């Protein structure tokens, strides 16, 4: 009988866990729970306005939302 698992959160870690468990359906029966309408957690794609009025997709990395990361990166430069 497959082991029942609840994955809380559809961010990168939750999606990674779901992906790994998905490859073993005989061993795991899992459900992924996410509070937001969109999966991905803090990794999102925004629209960047262009001068001509159009937009292009722009990926905002997860670290972009953690200000302390920039201090560490700047120290390395």
C-alpha positions in Angstrom: 0.0 0.0 0.0 1.4 3.4 -1.0 2.5 5.7 1.8 0.3 8.8 2.1 2.1 12.1 2.1 0.9 15.8 2.4 3.2 18.4 0.8 2.5 21.8 2.3 3.4 24.6 -0.1 3.9 24.8 -3.8 7.2 26.7 -3.8 10.3 25.3 -5.3 10.8 22.8 -2.4 7.2 21.5 -2.5 7.3 21.2 -6.3 10.6 19.4 -6.1 9.2 16.9 -3.5 6.1 16.3 -5.7 8.3 15.7 -8.7 10.4 13.2 -6.9 7.4 11.4 -5.4 5.6 11.4 -8.7 8.2 9.0 -10.1 7.2 6.3 -7.5 3.4 6.0 -7.7 3.6 2.5 -6.3 5.3 3.7 -3.1 3.7 7.1 -2.5 0.3 8.7 -2.7 0.8 12.4 -2.2 -1.2 15.6 -2.3 0.3 19.1 -2.7 -1.5 22.0 -0.9 -0.9 25.6 -1.8 -2.7 28.6 -0.4 -2.2 30.8 -3.4 -3.8 30.4 -6.9 -0.4 30.1 -8.5 2.4 27.6 -7.9 6.0 28.7 -7.6 6.2 30.4 -4.2 8.4 33.5 -4.5 9.7 32.7 -8.0 7.4 34.7 -10.3 7.4 36.1 -13.8 6.5 39.7 -14.1 5.8 41.8 -17.2 8.4 44.5 -18.0 7.0 47.5 -19.8 8.8 48.6 -23.0 9.1 52.0 -24.5 6.8 51.0 -27.4 4.0 50.1 -24.9 4.5 46.4 -25.2 5.7 44.2 -22.4 8.2 41.3 -22.1 8.2 38.6 -19.5 10.8 39.0 -16.8 11.7 36.3 -14.3 12.1 37.5 -10.7 14.4 35.2 -8.9 13.6 34.0 -5.4 16.7 35.8 -4.0 15.4 39.1 -5.4 12.9 39.1 -2.5 15.5 38.6 0.2 17.3 42.0 0.7 20.1 40.5 2.8 21.2 38.4 -0.2 22.3 41.5 -2.1 24.6 42.6 0.7 26.4 39.3 0.5 26.6 39.4 -3.3 28.0 42.9 -3.3 30.7 41.9 -0.8 31.9 39.3 -3.3 32.2 41.7 -6.2 
